[in-house]
């Protein structure tokens, strides 16, 4: 892997890509919250990989929601729980 690749891939190349104001890098979302840098890989059907690089924390959810009904999301509570665990 070339030197600087991780920094380039997870950097905020685009800001405000959704109503929550998230940034986006190279396939990595940046839902930074409460002053904490967050790298997020968001997969199909509710699969999430969250990294808090400053704290060495990685969180994973392997869920499966591909049904047409709408269910409450788990991403925001999970993200907030991870952040609260380090602050």
N, C-alpha and C positions, 0 to 999 in steps of 0.2 A: 504494500500500500504506500503510495507516495507521501512524503512528509507534508503535513498540513491538510491532508485529505479530510480527516474527521472534522477539523475546524471549519473547512470550507463547506462540507456537506450539511453541517448542523447550524451554520450561520443563517441569520435572517436576511435572505435575499429579497424577499417581498414582505411588506407589512400590511396589516389590515385586510387580509384576504377573506375574512368572514365577519359577521356582526360582533363577535367577541374580540376582534382586533388581533387575532393570532398572526404570527409571521410564518414564513415557509422557506425551507432550504431545498436541498436536493433530496426529495422524498421524505424529509423530516419536517413535521409541524413544530412550531415554537409557541406553545400556549403558556408563555412565562406568566407567573402569577405571584403576587405578593413579594415582588423583587427577587423571586427564585427563577433561575434559568431552567427551562424544561425542554427536553427533546422528546418528541412523541412520534412513534410509528403507529399509524392507525390502519388496521387491517379490515378485511371484509367480514361482515357479520358481527362486529363488535370485538375484534381482537386488538388489544392495545399493548404497546410497549412504551413505558414512560421511564425516562432517565433524568435524574437530578444530578448532573455531573459534579457540581460543587460539593455535594454531600456523599458522593459514591453510592447513591441509591438507585436501584432498578426495580420497577414494578411491572408485573405482567398480568393481564386478564385474557383468558382464552375462553371467550363466550361465543355463542352462536345464535344470532338473532337475524334470521333471513325471512321471517314471516311477514305478511303484509300488515299485521296489527302493529300499532305503535306501543312501545313499552318505555317506561322511564329509563333514561340513560344512566349508565353506571360510570361513564368517563369522568364527569365533573366531581362526583363524590369521591371517587378513587383518587383523582389528582389532588383534591383538597386534603384528603387523609394523609397522603404521602408528604405533602408540604407541611401540614401541621405536625407530623412526626419528627421533622428536622428543625422546626423553628422554636 
